[in-house]
Amino acid sequence: MGQHWRSSTTRRSFIRFLGAAGFVAGAAPGAPAKAGRPLVGSNSFGWTQYAKREKRPFDIAETMSVLRDCGYDYIEPSIDISRPDSIGTLAEQMKSKGLRPVSVYCGPRLHEAEKVRAVIDQTMAAARACAASGFEVISCNAAPIGREKTDDALKTQAAALAELGRGMRELGLRLGIHHHLPEMTNNAREFHHNFRNTNAEDVGFCYDVHWVWKGGIQPMDALRAYGDRVVTWHLRQSRDGIWWEDLDTGDIDYSAVAAYASEKHLPARFTVELALEAKTQITRDARENHRRSR
């Protein structure tokens, strides 16, 4: 596992490969390539981890300025779906910092039959605010519960995702399902259920390449199964299974992923997520690691 990072693949190969193909960010899955360039952003989670590590509050405005100066196009923040009024303010703040609204992240509880109607309505209110503010994608990781979900819970969840996907598509948005390790247990039961019980036209894939790999599915297998659903990407690297501090060479062979994405003209919204774990070796600050990753 630890040998891939010794290959000739560079940290820039993935984005450069796709950039050379001339993709337009926002193209529908399977759409022909058009003139344009990839959009490269950063998820806010890793920045909150650096702030906690340095015993200081997370300042999203400061983070936006740093990302702009490092050449990024957007920040992907987590949103509170109970406060749709805050989304427009967030978008305007991005624009004032030289960034653009592209994607947001949320984690609603979609598996409880007796409560799901209210959660769907709440999520759609946030989606309408996102659409009005110019966002393109909502990355949604249905909330885990600390154990496997029952068959009935997964059925409820899939129906909710399908309804949300249809509703968001009507607003001009795309829903992209994101996954962490809980969804990958028991041969990725929840991961597969979410896709196999929804339509690709409505329910897309926020493909976090490393989480899927860490959950036991090879990146190319996930692409062959669900690549037609990709609407956005989360990019991270590890060495010997431990998250690396920047997007460099490592366990994930991004050159193969890039070749497939280029061939299939997959959407080019790339969100760098430099998350940290206990054994991550930190030798530089967040600004420098994001600059190098870009």
Secondary structure, DSSP 8 states (H G I E B T S, - for coil): -TTGGGSS--TTHHHHHHHHTT--TT--TT----S---EEEEESHHHHHHHHHTTS---HHHHHHHHHHTT--EEE-B--TT-THHHHHHHHHHHHTT----EEEE------TTTHHHHHHHHHHHHHHHHHTT--EEEE-----SS---HHHHHHHHHHHHHHHHHHHHTT-EEEE---GGGGHHHHHHHHHHHHTS-TTTEEEEEEHHHHHHTT--HHHHHHHHGGGEEEEEE--EETTEE-SSS-SSSS-HHHHHHHHHHTT---EEEE-----TT----S-HHHHHHHH-
